[in-house]
Amino acid sequence: MKKYMLTAIINGKVKIYNQAFSSRSEAIDYIFSYYQKHNDNLRVEEEYYVNNDIHNIEYVSDYDNRFRIQRIAM
């Protein structure tokens, strides 16, 4: 079974979510929902594989706002 971990930098502060998501899209929906609740408009400007790992992707809005979703072994 695949699980995904979400970490983010929100307004320059690191946030680690102690929650495993069942899919990458579930984690993406979660972080976009967070930004909507806090009246922030998150636009992803760039995405890239961290250390060339297709299971570890960072989505960048700007220097102070970005998030990373990594597949973890379960």
Residue, then its C-alpha position, 0 to 999 in steps of 0.5 A: m500500500k502506498k502512503y504519502m507524507l506532506t511537508a510545507i514551508i508556509n510563510g517561511k515557517v516549516k510545517i510537518y504534517n503528522q498524517a499519511f495520505s493515501s494518494r498524492s492528490e489527496a495531499i495536494d487537495y489538503i494543502f490547497s484547502y489549507y491555503q483557501k481557509h487562510n485566505d491565501n491564494l497558492r499558485v504553483e509556479e514550479e515543480y521538480y523531483v528532489n534528488n531526481d526521485i520521482h516519488n519525492i516532488e516539491y511544488v514551489s509557489d515562491y521562496d516562502n511558500r512551497f510544499r513537498i510530497q514524498r511517497i513513503a514505505m508502509 
